[in-house]
């Protein structure tokens, strides 16, 4: 063991994930004899991260790319947003949509393939929302966003000296509900039902609903946040995970894209292969 006098002496080696754009043909070759199924996160993947969730608007060119992809492959959008919200934002009928990190799923065109997990937690979420709004009311910049199966507490616009106050309130409220859990993402905390359910399980629910689970099927998932790591882990040795990130961090994905601009380039080229 070595004792260091300054933490700056410590160097942590981050995994050098290969760029997905440089390995597109390699990915396409894997899918040549298999049924490729695409799963896409929304915020930070299909759209840039913005200061307010309402400003995350899908560009016309990205919508056109997704439309072309959906003609060739099964495409699903799995988002932390409410199901109705992400459907309105993407506005393409022949996709699967999963809202609230996979707690609320609907098939193409609002079809028969629907699923909801966590209905019994709705009264507890109502009470937690009330306590969060009360506790955070005097902190400028904080946004409490209620979704059907979760509560998002956005603090991107909160001054640094008040972020600790936001965390303290969220922790206090979370501790008052044993059947709810707290997760975190990019400048956001999320309160959800404490159930064995996540984006990875939602992904395989969609595959089951389509009878696409098993040999001959290649799921591909693109996402940018810590909640997407559940999907990357679920796909290890069973599919392909591509993380979207400018700054390197540990990830269970196999490839990397830097930002939504590279995501659009990758998807556009994939649609043309």
C-alpha positions as CSV (number, residue, x, y, z in Angstrom):
1,X,0.0,0.0,0.0
2,X,1.1,3.6,-0.7
3,X,0.1,6.6,1.5
4,X,-0.5,9.8,-0.5
5,X,-0.4,13.3,1.0
6,X,-2.6,14.8,-1.7
7,X,-5.7,13.3,-3.3
8,X,-4.6,14.8,-6.6
9,X,-1.9,12.2,-6.7
10,X,-4.5,9.5,-7.2
11,X,-5.3,8.6,-10.8
12,X,-8.4,6.6,-11.7
13,X,-8.3,4.8,-15.0
14,X,-11.6,5.1,-16.9
15,X,-12.5,2.5,-19.4
16,X,-11.8,3.5,-23.0
17,X,-15.0,2.4,-24.6
18,X,-14.7,2.2,-28.4
19,X,-16.6,4.8,-30.4
20,X,-19.8,3.3,-31.8
21,X,-19.5,5.4,-35.0
22,X,-16.1,3.8,-35.8
23,X,-17.6,0.3,-35.2
24,X,-20.9,0.7,-37.0
25,X,-20.2,-2.0,-39.6
26,X,-19.1,-4.3,-36.8
27,X,-22.4,-3.8,-35.0
28,X,-24.3,-4.2,-38.3
29,X,-22.4,-7.5,-38.9
30,X,-23.7,-8.8,-35.6
31,X,-27.2,-8.0,-36.6
32,X,-26.9,-9.5,-40.1
33,X,-28.4,-12.8,-39.2
34,X,-30.5,-11.6,-36.2
35,X,-33.5,-9.5,-35.6
36,X,-32.3,-6.1,-34.4
37,X,-34.5,-4.4,-31.9
38,X,-33.7,-0.8,-30.8
39,X,-34.3,0.7,-27.4
40,X,-33.6,4.4,-26.9
41,X,-33.6,6.8,-23.9
42,X,-35.0,10.2,-24.6
43,X,-33.4,13.1,-22.5
44,X,-29.6,13.3,-23.1
45,X,-29.8,10.6,-25.9
46,X,-32.4,11.7,-28.5
47,X,-32.3,15.3,-27.2
48,X,-29.7,17.4,-25.4
49,X,-29.9,17.9,-21.7
50,X,-31.6,21.3,-21.1
51,X,-32.4,23.5,-18.1
52,X,-36.1,22.7,-18.1
53,X,-37.7,19.4,-19.2
54,X,-40.2,21.1,-21.4
55,X,-37.4,22.5,-23.5
56,X,-36.2,19.0,-24.6
57,X,-37.8,19.0,-28.0
58,X,-37.0,16.3,-30.6
59,X,-35.6,17.8,-33.8
60,X,-37.3,17.2,-37.1
61,X,-34.3,15.5,-38.5
62,X,-34.1,13.1,-35.5
63,X,-37.8,12.4,-35.8
64,X,-37.3,11.6,-39.5
65,X,-34.4,9.2,-38.6
66,X,-36.6,7.4,-36.0
67,X,-39.4,7.1,-38.5
68,X,-37.1,5.5,-41.1
69,X,-35.7,3.1,-38.4
70,X,-39.2,2.1,-37.4
71,X,-39.9,0.9,-40.9
72,X,-37.1,-1.6,-40.7
73,X,-36.8,-2.5,-37.0
74,X,-38.8,-2.6,-33.8
75,X,-38.0,0.6,-31.9
76,X,-38.9,1.5,-28.3
77,X,-38.3,4.6,-26.3
78,X,-37.7,4.0,-22.6
79,X,-37.7,7.3,-20.6
80,X,-37.9,8.6,-17.1
81,X,-40.7,10.9,-18.4
82,X,-44.4,10.1,-18.0
83,X,-45.7,7.8,-20.7
84,X,-48.0,10.4,-22.2
85,X,-45.2,13.1,-22.1
86,X,-42.7,11.0,-24.0
87,X,-45.3,9.9,-26.6
88,X,-46.2,13.5,-27.2
89,X,-42.6,14.5,-27.5
90,X,-41.6,11.8,-30.0
91,X,-45.0,11.7,-31.8
92,X,-44.4,8.6,-33.9
93,X,-47.2,6.0,-33.7
94,X,-45.5,2.8,-34.6
95,X,-43.1,2.7,-31.6
96,X,-43.2,1.1,-28.2
97,X,-43.1,3.7,-25.4
98,X,-42.1,3.0,-21.8
99,X,-42.5,5.9,-19.3
100,X,-41.4,6.4,-15.7
101,X,-38.2,4.3,-16.2
102,X,-40.3,1.4,-17.5
103,X,-43.1,1.4,-15.0
104,X,-45.7,2.3,-17.6
105,X,-45.5,0.7,-21.1
106,X,-47.7,1.0,-24.2
107,X,-47.5,-0.6,-27.6
108,X,-47.6,1.1,-31.0
109,X,-50.5,3.3,-31.6
110,X,-51.7,2.8,-28.0
111,X,-52.2,-0.9,-28.9
112,X,-53.0,-3.9,-26.8
113,X,-49.5,-4.5,-25.4
114,X,-49.8,-2.4,-22.2
115,X,-48.2,-2.9,-18.8
116,X,-48.2,-1.0,-15.5
117,X,-46.1,-1.8,-12.5
118,X,-46.6,-0.1,-9.1
119,X,-50.2,0.9,-9.0
120,X,-50.5,0.2,-5.3
121,X,-47.7,2.8,-4.7
122,X,-49.7,5.7,-6.1
123,X,-51.2,6.9,-2.8
124,X,-47.7,6.9,-1.2
125,X,-46.3,8.9,-4.1
126,X,-49.1,11.4,-3.7
127,X,-48.2,11.9,0.0
128,X,-44.4,12.0,-0.8
129,X,-45.1,14.6,-3.5
130,X,-47.0,16.8,-1.0
131,X,-44.2,16.6,1.6
132,X,-41.5,17.3,-1.0
133,X,-43.3,20.4,-2.3
134,X,-43.7,21.7,1.2
135,X,-40.1,21.0,2.2
136,X,-38.6,22.5,-1.0
137,X,-40.9,25.5,-1.4
138,X,-38.3,28.1,-0.2
139,X,-35.4,26.8,-2.4
140,X,-35.2,28.9,-5.6
141,X,-34.7,27.0,-8.8
142,X,-35.9,23.6,-7.7
143,X,-38.5,21.9,-9.8
144,X,-40.7,19.1,-8.5
145,X,-42.2,17.2,-11.4
146,X,-44.9,14.6,-10.7
147,X,-45.1,11.7,-13.1
148,X,-47.7,8.9,-12.6
149,X,-45.2,6.4,-11.1
150,X,-42.4,8.7,-9.9
151,X,-41.5,12.1,-8.6
152,X,-38.5,14.0,-10.2
153,X,-36.8,16.7,-8.2
154,X,-34.7,18.8,-10.7
155,X,-32.0,20.9,-9.1
156,X,-30.1,22.0,-12.3
157,X,-31.1,25.6,-11.7
158,X,-30.5,25.6,-7.9
159,X,-27.4,27.5,-6.7
160,X,-24.6,25.4,-5.4
161,X,-24.9,26.6,-1.9
162,X,-28.5,25.2,-1.7
163,X,-28.0,21.8,-3.4
164,X,-27.3,20.3,0.0
165,X,-30.6,21.6,1.3
166,X,-32.4,19.9,-1.6
167,X,-30.6,16.6,-0.9
168,X,-31.5,16.8,2.8
169,X,-35.2,17.3,2.1
170,X,-35.3,14.5,-0.5
171,X,-33.4,12.2,1.9
172,X,-35.8,13.0,4.8
173,X,-38.9,12.4,2.8
174,X,-37.5,9.2,1.2
175,X,-36.8,7.9,4.7
176,X,-40.4,8.3,5.7
177,X,-41.7,5.8,3.1
178,X,-40.2,2.3,3.3
179,X,-41.9,1.2,0.1
180,X,-40.4,4.0,-2.0
181,X,-36.8,4.4,-3.2
182,X,-34.6,7.3,-4.2
183,X,-32.4,7.2,-7.3
184,X,-30.3,10.0,-8.9
185,X,-29.4,11.2,-12.3
186,X,-28.0,14.3,-14.0
187,X,-29.0,17.1,-11.6
188,X,-32.2,15.2,-10.6
189,X,-33.4,12.9,-7.8
190,X,-36.2,10.5,-8.5
191,X,-38.6,8.9,-6.0
192,X,-40.1,5.7,-7.3
193,X,-41.9,2.6,-6.0
194,X,-39.3,0.3,-4.3
195,X,-39.9,-2.6,-6.6
196,X,-37.7,-5.0,-8.5
197,X,-38.3,-3.2,-11.8
198,X,-36.1,-1.0,-13.9
199,X,-35.3,-0.2,-17.6
200,X,-33.6,-3.5,-18.1
201,X,-36.7,-5.4,-17.0
202,X,-38.9,-3.1,-19.1
203,X,-36.7,-3.9,-22.1
204,X,-37.2,-7.6,-21.8
205,X,-40.9,-7.2,-21.1
206,X,-41.2,-5.5,-24.6
207,X,-39.2,-8.4,-26.1
208,X,-41.5,-10.9,-24.5
209,X,-44.6,-9.1,-25.7
210,X,-43.3,-9.2,-29.2
211,X,-42.1,-12.8,-28.8
212,X,-38.6,-11.6,-29.7
213,X,-36.7,-12.9,-26.7
214,X,-34.1,-15.6,-27.2
215,X,-31.6,-16.7,-29.9
216,X,-31.8,-14.8,-33.2
217,X,-32.7,-11.5,-31.5
218,X,-30.2,-8.7,-31.0
219,X,-31.4,-5.9,-28.6
220,X,-29.5,-2.6,-28.9
221,X,-29.9,0.0,-26.1
222,X,-28.7,3.7,-26.2
223,X,-28.8,5.8,-23.0
224,X,-26.9,8.4,-21.2
225,X,-27.7,8.3,-17.5
226,X,-27.2,6.1,-14.4
227,X,-30.7,4.7,-14.8
228,X,-29.7,3.3,-18.2
229,X,-27.0,1.2,-16.6
230,X,-29.7,-1.3,-15.6
231,X,-30.4,-1.9,-19.3
232,X,-26.7,-2.1,-20.1
233,X,-26.2,-4.7,-17.4
234,X,-29.3,-6.7,-18.6
235,X,-27.8,-6.8,-22.1
236,X,-24.4,-8.0,-21.2
237,X,-23.7,-11.1,-23.3
238,X,-27.3,-10.8,-24.7
239,X,-27.2,-7.6,-26.7
240,X,-25.3,-4.3,-27.3
241,X,-25.2,-1.3,-25.0
242,X,-24.1,2.2,-26.2
243,X,-23.6,4.9,-23.6
244,X,-23.9,8.6,-24.5
245,X,-21.4,10.7,-22.6
246,X,-19.0,13.5,-23.2
247,X,-16.9,12.8,-20.1
248,X,-15.7,9.3,-19.4
249,X,-17.2,7.4,-16.4
250,X,-17.6,3.8,-15.6
251,X,-20.3,2.1,-17.6
252,X,-21.5,-1.4,-18.5
253,X,-22.0,-0.5,-22.1
254,X,-19.8,-1.8,-24.9
255,X,-19.6,1.3,-27.0
256,X,-19.8,5.1,-26.6
257,X,-21.3,8.1,-28.4
258,X,-20.4,11.6,-27.2
259,X,-23.7,13.4,-27.5
260,X,-27.2,13.4,-29.2
261,X,-25.6,14.8,-32.4
262,X,-23.5,11.6,-32.7
263,X,-26.5,9.5,-31.7
264,X,-28.4,11.0,-34.7
265,X,-25.5,10.3,-37.0
266,X,-25.2,6.7,-35.8
267,X,-29.0,6.1,-36.1
268,X,-29.1,7.7,-39.5
269,X,-26.3,5.5,-40.8
270,X,-27.9,2.4,-39.2
271,X,-31.2,3.2,-41.0
272,X,-29.3,3.3,-44.3
273,X,-27.4,0.1,-44.0
